[in-house]
Amino acid sequence: MLELDNIYANYGSVKALKGVSLNVKQNSIVALLGANGAGKSSILKTITNLLRPHSGSITFLGERIDRLKPEKTVRKGIVMVPEGRQVFPELTVYENLLIGSYARKDRAQVKKDFKFVYELFPILHEKMKDPAGTLSGGQMQMLAIGRGLMSKPTLLLLDEPSLGLAPIMVQEIFRIIEEINSRGTTILLVEQNANMALSISDYAYVLETGIISNEGSAAELQNNDEVRQSYLGG
Ligand code: ATP
């Protein structure tokens, strides 16, 4: 579904990605693991064209997308949920969700998707009239994911969805990611919590200083000594 082929990308003189190739199959969950600064967020930014690669190609459903404007990639069905719960704190929960659907014209389907998001996150339904700034960290993360879903993604890019959340909330978020996937959305997941990420992923890539150092099925990586030592706590 999504293919990155030999992607190089820089921030000025900082070489963030140095020949990254990866593949995300339709309906799968793929995890991108790696330490701080390895380049995980940069990969998501090249896919959504917030960071333009200086060489290599990105193909989505058979079409080159590495020269599209960011808003065009959203129209193609690629939606990024950013790290840090970037919701609008003064707007209500409902208004934040509505923003996710702004580019859509299929109003009847938008209504159904509101229903779907409220089913997935009953707490957002309960708090739909509250300012988003009053939500807990976990609830804001749910809102960020909900807003992403309101854009009707075929490929959802999640940047550190478990960051800063209590363990019980982390489990809940991962359960919901699996549920979203089981309803037909493909997922590319950036995570520092490698154990949790591998527990729901079909395939994973390990990134080290801009280069893919390891890849395999979740089971293969869980049994790889090097990966276990460095990312899974031995
Ligand atoms: P983190 O988990 O900390 O977000 P990451 O694996 O997502 O880490 P990136 O954010 O992709 O890593 O960063 C890759 C490299 O690019 C790092 O060396 C980082 O310092 C650098 N970098 C990232 N954003 C910028 C920027 N806006 N300007 C300059 N350098 C940047």
Residues whose N, C-alpha, C, O or C-beta is under 5 A from the ligand:
A	BS01	ATP	Y11 V14 A16 A35 N36 G37 A38 G39 K40 S41 S42
